[in-house]
Amino acid sequence: MKVILSGGGTGGHIYPALTIADQIKKLRPEAEISFVGTKQGLEKDIIPRYGYPLKFIEVAGFKRSLSLDTLRSVGKLFEGLYDAWQIIKRERPNLVIGTGGYVCGPIVFMAALHGIPCCIQEQNAMPGVTNKILSRYVRKVFLGYKEAGKYFPGKAELVYTGNPIRTEILEHERLAALKELGLDPEKKTVLVSGGSRGARSINTAMLEAELALSDRQEVQVLHATGDVNYEKYMAEITKRGGVGKNIIIKPYLHNMPVALAAADLAVFRAGAIGLAELMAKGVPSVLIPYPYATANHQEFNARAVEAKGAARVILDKELNGERILEAIEHLLLHAKELEKMQAAAKSLGKPQAAETIAKEALALIKD
């Protein structure tokens, strides 16, 4: 049995595909799994580290305005379709799964034209353009958010699964995580991260908040600034008099599953997979959606979680030290409200999403 997965450009498309692939391998150890991507996307570095073969096609994303680059992208699209056709003809897969990003367009489309069972996984509450188009040709669409369903009016079966997350997210308990991180189990832990590269606006606001929370007995903050922001952040906070031992500032958190297990409250962007991990652990959050995300999909994600009572949303343009401090202090002072948010987050969690997707996708194959 041969399975091809494709999703590229960013980690938000690649890691869900890898998580699904791992689950397929658990369910069907004999499956030959390979990936399709481009030499320009992050997949060229990430996929081989996980031991899966990666085949390349030529394709480029479309700009949202008509230009010479748009014409070049059209040319690349036809090249990508030809490359995809060659891969399908050579590999003859039994199943093709796309997880978003323009790279999965040609391979899923060509597979569908050849009558091969295909499905896609959409991580966000506001779907990407590629998945909207592909939904008309695939058998199943796996939804990370129920709210995305209305954007897929085709004949494909819509299956609300939640977003696939790494299995190690669920492996750590709170007390053991706090001990590993050297944190005080008697204090509420606020986890702050703007993503792997950090977020300047969150860092700027948190600097003011951390100065105010310094040496407070009831709270501790674990803040990842991002490598590129760390030295400047530390220089500024030192210039302002520094902070107490309850404020831990790191350039990067190399073991995010442990940090999530220790967290009572998170200050995060609203990327789909990061939110799925928060929900799986039942961590309530203050969300600051990235304002330049395609089609503003991070705000749609954040609002969907907020509507269920698991988060508070502050728009990036409204973010400052006073707003973030007020949000954190309010939740720390109102224990029952925080507990309700934790319960709401936990109810939204779909820790078995990858297994569900793998089973539903494999069911399309006629043995």
N, C-alpha and C positions, 0 to 999 in steps of 0.2 A: 504494500500500500504506500502510495506517495502523496505527500501533502506539501503544498507550497503556501508560505505565508509572506505577506508583504505589507509594510507600513514603514514609512521613513521620513527623513528630514530632521525630526526632533525625537528626543527620548520619549515624549508623550505618545508617540505612535509606535515606537520600536519596543519599549518594555512590555506593553500589553501583548504584543505579538509573541515575544519571547516567553511570557508567562503562560499563554495559551499553548504554545509549542511544548513546553515542559509537561503540561497536563495531558496533552495528546500522547506524548511519549509514555507517561505513566499508565494511561488507559490502553494504549496499543503499542507495546514495546517494539514490535516489528516494523512500525511505520518509519519510512524514510522521509525525513523532514528537511526541507531546504527553504531558503529565503531569497527574495528578489528585492534589489535596491539599486541605488545609484552610487557612483564613486564620489559624488559631492556631499551626500548626506552622512549623518553620524553613524548610520548603520554599518558603513564600511569598517569602522573601528570597533563597534559594540558587538555585532553579531558573531564575528569569529572568536571573540573571547568566550562565548558560550558554547562553542564547539559545533555550531551549525554551518553547513556550506552556504555560501552567499553568491548568487549570480547577479550580474549587473545588466541594467538596461540604460539607454539614453533617454532621459525625459527631464523637462524643466517646468517649474511652476509658472502660472500665468499672472502677469501684473493686472491690476484692476483698472487700468486705463490703456487705451490703444496707443501703441508705440512700436518702434523697431524691435524692441525686446519681445513684444507680444508676437510678432511675426516669426521671430526666432523660436519662440516657445511652441508655435504651431508646427514648425519644422521638426523640432525635437519630439513632439507628440507622435508624429507619424513614424519617426525613427524608433521611438519607444514601443509603438504598437507592433512594428516589424520584429524588434528584438523579443517582445513578449510572445509573439506567434511562434518564433523559432524555439523558444524555451518550452512552450506548451507542446509543440510537435515532437520535440526531442524527449522531454520528460514524461509526457502523458500522465499527468497527476490525476489522482482520484478525487481530490478536494483542494480548493483554493480559498484562502481566507485573507481579507484585507482589513487593516486596522487604521486606515486613514492616511492622509498625505497624498500629494499628487503621484508619488512613485507607484502606489498600488493600483492606479487607474488602468494602465495598459494591460497588466497581467490578469487582473480580475475580469476586465471586459473581454479579453481574448479567450479566456477560459470559459466564460459564460457563453460566448458565441459557438464554442466547440461542444456545448452541452455538458460541460463538467460542472458538478455541483459547486456553487460559490456562496460565500456569505461574507458579511462585513461587520465590524464592531465599531460603534461610534461612542467615543468617550464623553463627549460634551453635551450639554443641554441645548446648545445651538450647533447643529451639525456643520461639518466642513463641506465645501462645494463638491469635492471628489466623491464623498460618500453619498451625497444627495443624488448625484448622477448615477452612480453604481447601483443604488437601491432599486433601480428599475430593471436591473438585469440579474440580480442575485436571488437566491431562494430564501435566505433569512438575514435579518438585520438585528444584531444584538445591541441593546440600548444600555448605555451607562446611566442615563436619566430617563424616566418616563416622559418628561417634558419634551424630549426630542422626537417622540413618535409622530407628532403632528406634521413634521417636516418630511415624512416619508410616505407619500400618498400612493405609492405603487402597489403591486401585488405581493411583494415579499412579505413573509411572516415576520412580524415584529415581536421580539422576545426581550422582555426587560430582565436583564441579568445583573445589573450593576457593572462596575469596572473591575477587570482582573488586577489583583495585587500580588506582590511577592509573598511566598509562603512564610518567609522569615519575619514578616511584620507581625504575625500572630504567635511567634515563639517565645516572647519575652513577657514576664510578669512585672508589675509595678515596683515592688520592693527590691527585687533583684536588679532591676534597671537603675533604680535610684542609687543602690550600693555601687554598681559598676561605674556610674558617672560621678560618684562622690557627692551626691546631693542629700539633703536633709529630708527624711520621710515625714517629718512633722510640718513641713512647709508646703504650700501650694506651689506647683512648678509651672511656670509659663515658658513655653517653647516658642522661639521666634526664628523664622526662616523665610527668606524671600526667594527660595529656590537655590539650585546648586551654585549659581553665580552671585546670589544675593540680590537685594533690591535697594537702590539708593534712597527712595522715598521712605521705605519702611525703616531703614537705618537712621535716617535723619529724625524721624518722629520718635523712634525708640531711644535715641540718645537722651532726649529730654525726659522721657518716661523713666528711663533707668536711673538717671540722676535723682529723680523724685522717689523712686522705689529703693534706692540704696540704703542698706542697713535696716530695712523693715523686717520685723521678726516673722511675719506670717507668709512671706513670699520669697521665692527665688526665681531668677530668670536665667534661662539657657538660650543664648542668642548666637546664631551663625550669621555673620555679616557677609559672607562670600569672600573668597581669597583676594579679589581685586580691591575690595573696600576695607579690608581689615586694618592695615597700617594707618590709613587716614583716620579711620574711626577711633582707633586707640589713641592716636595723637590728640584728637579733639577732646575725647573724654578725659584724658590726663590733664590737658590744658584747663578743663573745667573743674578740676579738683579730684577726679577719679571716682570710683564707686567701691562699695563694700563687697565683702566676700559672697554675699547672696546674689551678686550679678556676675554670671560666668559668660565671658565673651570669647567665641572661637571663630577662626576664619571659615571653618568647614566642619560639619559633623559627619564623620566617616561611618558612623553606625546609627543611621536614622531610625531603624526599627527599635533600638534600645531607647533613644530619645523619645520616640512616640509613646513607648510603654510607660515612661516616667512622667509624661505631661498630664496636667490637669486642665490646661487651657493652651491653645495654640494661636499664634498670630502668623498668618500665612497668606500667600497669594491664593488663587482659586483654580489652579490647574486640576484637571479631572482626576489624575492618578493620585496626586497628593491629597485631595479631598477624599478619595476612596479609602486611602490608608487611614486618615483621621477617623472616618466613619466606622471602619472595621474595628478600630480600637476604642470607639466611643469617646473621642476627644472633641469637646466643643471648641469653637473657634471664633476669632475676630478675623474676618477676611477682607483683604484689600486687593480686589481684582486688578490684574495687570491691564492698564488702560489701552495698550496698543495690540492686544491679542486680536487675531483675525476674527472679523465679524463680532468683536466684543464678547467672545464666547465665555471668557472668564467671569464676566458679570452675570451672565445667564446661569452659569454653574453656581455662583455664590448666592444669587437670589433664590434658586431652587432649594438650596440647603437652608437658607434663612427662613423661607416660607414654612419649612417643617420644624422650625424652632431649634435648630442645631447650631446656629451661627448668628453673629451680628456682622453687618456689612458696612464698611467705610470706603467710599470711593477714593481713589488715589488723589484726585484733585481736591478733596476735602480733608485729606490726611495731614495731621500735625501732632506735635507732642501732647497737646492738651486733649485732643480727641481720643488718641490711643490710650492715654493714661486714664481718662474717664471710663472708657470701656473696660479696661483691665480691672480698675479699682471697683467698679460697680459689680462685676461678676465675682470678685473675691469677697466682697462684703455681703453679697446676697447668695448664701450657700444653697438655698433651695432652688433658686433660679439656675444656678450652675448645674445642680443635680438634674434638673429637668432637661437642660440642654445636653447633658451627658447621655441621658436616656434617649433623647431624640436622635442624637448622633448614632448611638448604638443601633437603634431601630432602622436607620438608613443603611447600616453596614451590610455589605454583601461579600463576606469573606470567601464564599465558595464560588464566586463569579467565574473564575477561570475554568474550574471543573465543569460548571454548568454549560459554559460556552463550548468547551471541548466535546462534551457528550452530545449537545444539540447539533454541532457541526458534523461529528462523525456519523450521526444518525442519517445524514443525507447520502452517505455512501451505501450503495447496494452491493452487499457481499456476493 
